[in-house]
Amino acid sequence: MQTELNKVIAAVRDFYAQETFLFEKDVGERAVTHRFAVHLEKHFPGWSTDCNYDRLGERTLHLPHGTIISTDDHLGKSIYPDVVVHQREIPNNLLAVEIRKASNHTPLEHDQHKLRALTDVHVWFPFWIGLLLVLDRHSVTMSEVYVSAALDEAQSRWFASRLRESGLAAS
């Protein structure tokens, strides 16, 4: 898992090195998410990297009825992760990333619940790793790692520490 998370750190480094314009002009989160995905894709050869990808093989990603996880469409059924690293045809789901700008003051719970659902082996073929990144103008202000439908405290601490060591998060 740390190998994959180190690739994410490299993508974060590339993103901040090349995308300062996005924060200078205060563009929306979807533009930030897309540009992050462009940098992430370079570090995962052999995998597909997509934004707002709502498929599981041929099927649409749906949450089971009665779930507490909120959804992103008007029908309340489909779920759209910000960025995924996966193999589309199999499906083989490696990484789901939820990205927020630090200026976004809506509660984090929606993204946290989504990552729990996306990594839950009981809901569908899960993503191996879920990652929440809160980005400000110069660094990652918050990060969380999700595995098996739960926040992984140890991996979250390790990831945050690596971000700080790399100069990508405040000390």
N, C-alpha and C positions, 0 to 999 in steps of 0.2 A: 504494500500500500504506500509506503514512503517513497518508493520509486515514482509512482504516479503523482503523488503530491509534490515531489521535487520538480516534476515536469510542469505542474501548475505554477509553482514559484517562478520557474524560468519564463513562463508565459506572462505572469504578472510583471516581471522585470522588463520584458520586451514591451508590454502594453504601456507602462509608465514612461519608458524611454521614447516612445514614438507617438503617443496619443495625448500630449498635454493640451492640445487645441480643444479637445472635448470638454475638459473641465474649465478652461479659460472662457469658453463660450457657453458654458452651462447647458450643454445639450441633454436631451432626455435619456433615460435609462436604457431604452431599446437600442439607441445608437451606441452607447457605452458597451452594452452587452454584445452587440454585433462585432465591434472592433476587438473586444476581448476574445471572442470566439476565433477571429482571424488569427490572432497570435497563439491561442491554445492549439489550434489545428496543426501548426508547424511542429509541435512537440509530441504528437501522437500519430506518427506515420502508420498507415495500415488501418486506421480507424476513421470513421466519419464524424465530423463535428458539425452540429446543427443548432440553430436557435429556434425556440418555440416549436420543437418537433413533437407532434401529438400522435405518433404511431408506435405500435408495438408489433413489428412485422407488418402484416397486412391490416391489423386491427387498429382502431383509434384507442388511444390511452383513455380509459374510463376508470373512475373510482367506483367502488361498490356502493350500492344504495345504503343510506344511513351512516356513511362515514362522516367523521367530524372535520375532515379536510375540506377546505373550501376549494372551489374550482374557478377557472378563468373564463368560462363562456356563459352566455346568457341562459343556456339550458341547464347549467349546473352539473354537467357530466364530464366534460373533457378536462384534461390537465395539460398545461403547456410549460415544461421546464424552460428556464432562460437559455441554458446551453447544455447540450449533452454530447458526450463522446461515446460512440457506440458502433456496432456493426448492424446496419439497417436490416439486412435480409435475414439474419439468423433467428431472432434478434439476440444480440449479446450486448448488454448494457454495462458500461464501465463507470462512467462519471456523469453525475448531474450537478450543475452549478446554478445556484440562484445568486444574482448580482443585484446589489442595491447601491445607490449613491448615498453617501453619508447625509446629504441634505434631505433625503426621503424620511419624513417623520411619521409615516404610517407604521403601525405596530409590526414587529418582526414575526409575529406568530404565524402569519400566512405562509411565509417562506419556510419557516421552521417545520410547520405541519406538512407542507408539500415535500420537503426533503425526507421527513420520516416516512411518508407514504411511498415515495419513489424508491426508497431502500428497503421497504418491508417485503420480506419473502412471502408473506401471506396474502398480499394484495395482487401481485402479478410478478412476472419475471423481473426482479429488481435490478436497480443500478447497484454496483458493488460499493461505490462511494458517493455520498452526497456532500456538497460543499457550499456553504454560505459565505459570501464575500461582501463586505461593506467597504466601498471605495470612496475616498475623498480625493481632493486635488493632487495630493502628493504620495499617498500611501493607503494601505489597507488599515481601516480603523477597527475592524472586527472580523473574525473568521470562526467558523464552526465546521467540524467534520462529523458527518452522520454515516453510521454503518448499522445495518440490520434494524432499521426503524427507530434508532435512538442516537442521541448525541453521544459521540465517542470522546469523552473528556481527555483521555490520554493522547489520542491522535490530534485533538484540537489544540492541546498545549504544545505538542511537538511542532505542529504546523505553524502556530503563532510564533513560536521561538525561532523557527527557520526563517519566517518572514522578517522578524526583527534583525536576525543575524545578517540577512541579505540587504538590510536598509530599506525594506519595503513596508515596514510597520513601525509605529512609534514605540520607543523603548518604555 
